[in-house]
Amino acid sequence: MTTAIIIFVGGFVGFVVIVALICIAIYNGLVALRNRYKNAFAQIDVQLKRRYDLIPNLVETAKGYMKHEKETLEAVIQARNMASKAAEKAVANPGDPSAMRGLASAEGQLGGAMGRLFALAESYPDLKANENMLNIQEELTSTENKVAFSRQGYNDAVTAYNTKREQFPAVLLAGMFGFGSAELFEIEVEKEREAPQVKF
C-alpha cells in the first residue's frame, strides 16, 4: 500500500512540475512577444518624431511663398501637434487599443493636412524650386518610407503576440497574468491610408 501512495504522490508531483513548467514557458513566451511589439513601436516612434521635427521646417519654408494660405499652414501645424500628443500616449503603452486608435486617427488627419499643403504648393513655382523645400521633401519621403516599414514590423509583432495569447493553452493564462490584446496600427479611412505625396 505504501508503494502505491509513493507512486501516486510521485505522479502528482510530476504532474504539478510539468504544469508549472508549461505555465512558465507560456508566460515567458508572452513576455517576449509583448516586448517585441513594444520594441517595434519604438522604431515607429523614432520615425514619427523625425517627421514631426521636419514639418515645422516645411511650414516655415512654405510660409514665405504661400502668404495667402495661412489657414492651410496653421492646419498642418495643428494636425502635427495633435499627432505628436497622440504618439506620446501610444509610447506610454504601445498596443493599448484606445491609444493606438487615437494615434491612427491623428496620423490620418496629419496626412490629410499635409496632402492639402502639397496640393497648394503646386501653385507656387518658386516654392517648388526652393532648395530648402527640395531637401525637406527628400527627407520627408525617406521618413514616410521608414514609417511604413516600421508600421509593418509593428503590426507583424502585434499579430504574433495576439495569436499566441489567443491560442490554447495560453488563452487560459493570458488574462490571469494581465496580457491583454494589443491593437494594430492601422489608418481607418481609406483616403487617409495614402502617404502624403511630397513630390513637386
N, C-alpha and C positions, 0 to 999 in steps of 0.2 A: 504494500500500500504506500509506503514511503517513497518508493521509486516512482510510482505514478504521480505523486504530489510533486516530486522534484522535476519530473518531465513536464508536468503541467505548468509549474512556476517558471521553469526554463523557457518553455514555449511562449508563455505570456510575456516574459521579459524580452525575449527575442522579437516578438511582435511589436511591443512598445518601442523598442530601439529602432526597428525598421520604419514604423510610422513616424517617429521623431526625425529620422534621417530624411525621409521623404518630405516632411514639413520644412525642414531646414533647407533642403535643395530648392523647393518651390519658393520659399521666402527669398533666398539669395538670388534666384533667377529673376524674380520680380524686381528686386532692388537693382540688379544690374541693368535690366531693361528700362526701368524708370530713370536711372542715371544716364543711360544712353540718350533717351529723348530729351532730357534736360540739357545735356551737352549739345545736342543737335540744335536746340532752340538758342543756346548761347551763340552758335555760329550765325543764326539768323539775326540775332540782336546786334552783333558786330556790324553786319552789313546794313541793317536798318539805321543804326547810329551814323554810319558813314553817309548814307543818303540824306538823313535829317540834317547833317552838317553841311552838305552840298547845296541844299535847297535855298537857304538864305543868300548864299553867293550867287546863285542863279537869279533870284528875285532882284538882288541889288544890281546885277549887271543889266537885267531887263528893264529895271526902273528908269534908267537914263534914256532909253529909247521908247518906252511904252508909257509916256506920261499920262495918257488919257485912259489907261487901263488899270487904274489904281484898285478898283474893286476886285479885279481878277488876281492881281498881285497879293492883295490882302487875303483873299480866299485861299490862296496857296499857302501862305504863312499860317493862317488859322488851321487849315487841314493838317499841316506839318506838325503844329504844336499838339493838336488832338491825337495824332498818330503817335507822337513821341510819348505822351502821357499814357496812352493805351499800351505801348510797348513796355513802359516801366511796370505797369500792373502785371503784364504777362511774364516779365522777367522774374517777378517775385514768386510766381507759381506757374511755371510752364505746364501746359496741359489742362489747367483749370478751364472748364468749359466757358464760364462767363468771361474770363479774361481773354481767352483766345477768340471768342466771338466779337468782343469789343475791339480787339486788335484788327481782326479781319475787316470789320466794318469801317474802322478809322483808316485803314490802308486803302480800302476801296474808295473812300471819299478823297483821300490824298491823290490817288491815281486819277480820279475824275478831274480834280482841280489842276493837276499837272497837265493833263491832256488838253484842257481848255487853254492853259497858258501857252503850250506849244502850238496849238492851232492858231492862236492870236499872233504868236511870234512870226508865223509865216508871212504876215503882212508887213513886216519890218525888215527890209533887205540889209540895212546897216547892222542890225542886231544879228542877223544870220551870219554875217561875215566877221563879227567881232571875235577876236582870238580868244579872249577870256570865255566867251559864251561857247565857243567850239571846244575848249578844254573841259569845261564843266559838262557839256553834252557827252563827251567821250567818257568822262569819269562816271556820270550817271548811267550810261549804257552798260558799262562794265559792272557797276554796282547792282543794277537791275538783274543782270545775268547771274550774279553771285547770290542775290536774294532768292531767285527762282531755284537755283541749285540747292541752296541751304534749306529752303522750304520743303523741297522734295525729300531731302535727307531726314528732316524732322518728321514729316508725315510717315515716312517708312518706319522710323523708330517708334512712333506712336502706334502705328498699326501692329508692329511686332509685340509691343507691350500689351495693347488691348487684347490681341489674340491670345497671348499667354494667360492673361488674367481671367479670360472667359472660358478657357479650356478646363476640363476636368482633370485632375482634382484641384487645380489652382483656384477655381471659382469658389470652392468651399472655404478657402483660407484668405483670399484677396480682401474681401470686405472686413473680415475679422482683424486683419493687420493694417487696415487703412489704405489699401491700394485701390483707389477709385479709378474710374475710366478717365483717359486723357482725351482731349479734344484735338482734332486735326486743325491745321492752319489753312483754311480754305476761304477764298473770297466767294461770297454767296451770289452776288449779282453778276450775270454772265458778262455784261459790258465792262464791269469793273475788273474782271479777271485779266483783261488785256493790260500788259505793262504799258506805261505811258511811252509814247513814241518820242524820242529825244533827237531825232534827226531833222536837220534843216536843209 
